Amino acid sequence: MRCVIARFPFDLTRSGVLESMKGIKPEHAPGECVIIGRRTYPVKQVGQVITRQDRRDFSAGEVLRAMTQLGFTCRDLAPVPAPTRVLNPVHQASAMLGAPVAA
C-alpha cells in the first residue's frame, strides 16, 4: 500500500511492518498505540522504525491511518473519565437552583 508520511511516499505491506518490528522491544505506550502481533507499541515508535525518520518529523495520525489501512488494531489509551453522579430529577432541579443536594 502506498502512503505518505511526513511528505514522503512509502510502499508499506503488512508483512513488511511485521518483519520490521520483529525483535523491537515495545516502549511504554501512554497514548495512541498499535497492536502488532501480541505486542502493543506506541504509534510514534512504529512510525520511527518503519520510516527510519525522527519522531518529530511525522504525526501520530499519519501512522495510525497507515496502520489501520494495513489491518492492524490501533487504540487510544486515553484515561477513561470517572462516571458522573446521576441525580434524580428533584435533586437535579435543586442543584440547578443552587440549593444544597441531599444525598
N, C-alpha and C positions, 0 to 999 in steps of 0.2 A: 504494500500500500504506500502510495506517495503522500507525504505530509510535509508541512512547512513548520519548522520550529526555529524561532529566533531568526526569521527571514532566510533560513537555509533549507533547501529541499532535502528530504530523506526518504529513501525507499526502505520501509520497515516491514518486517514479517513477524508473525507470532513466534515462529521457531527461532528467528534471529534474535529476538528480545530474550527468549528463554535461554539461548546459548550465551548471550552477553551477560546475563545476570547470574549464570551458573558460577558458584564459588564466591559470590559477593555477599558479605555479611550485612544484613539489614541494620540500618541505624534506627534510633528511636523515632517513631512516627507520631508527632503530636498533632498533625493536621491531616491534610489530604494524603491518601496512601493508595498504593496499587498492590493487589494480591497477585503474586507471580509464583506459581507452584503452590507450596504450602507456606510461603513466607510473605510477610507484609512489609513493603518497602515505602519510605517516603517518596512522594512523586518527584521531588527535586533530585533525589539520589538516582532514581531510574533515568530521569532526563539527562543527568550528567554522564551516566555510564553509556547510554545508547547513542548520544550525540557527540560525546567527548568535548563538550563545551562547559564553560564555567556556569555554575548555577544562577549567577546573576544575569546571564545573557538570555534566558527564556523564562516564560511564566509557567506556573503550575497548570494553568488552564490549557495551555498548548499541549503539554504532555498528557494530561488527563483525557483530552479529546482524542489524541492519537491512540492511547492505550485502550480506551473504550471502543474505538473503531476496530482495534485488533482483537477484541473479545475478552480483554482482561477485566476483572472486577475492580472497580475503583470506589473508594469510600472516603467520606469526610468524617474524621474522628473528632468533630467539634463537641465540646461538652454539652450534655443534654440539660436543658433548663429544668430547674426544680418545678414540680407541679404547683400550680397556684391553688390557693384555698377557695373552694366553691362555697358561696353563701346562698342561703335560701332567699327568695325574693324579698321577704320582710327585712332581713338583715342587710341585704344589698341596698335597699331603699334607705335604710337608716344610715348606712355608711355614706351614701351619696349626699345625704342631708347634713352630714357632719356629726351625727350622734355616735356615741361610743357603741361598738359592736359587742353584744353579749355572746359569750361562747356557749 
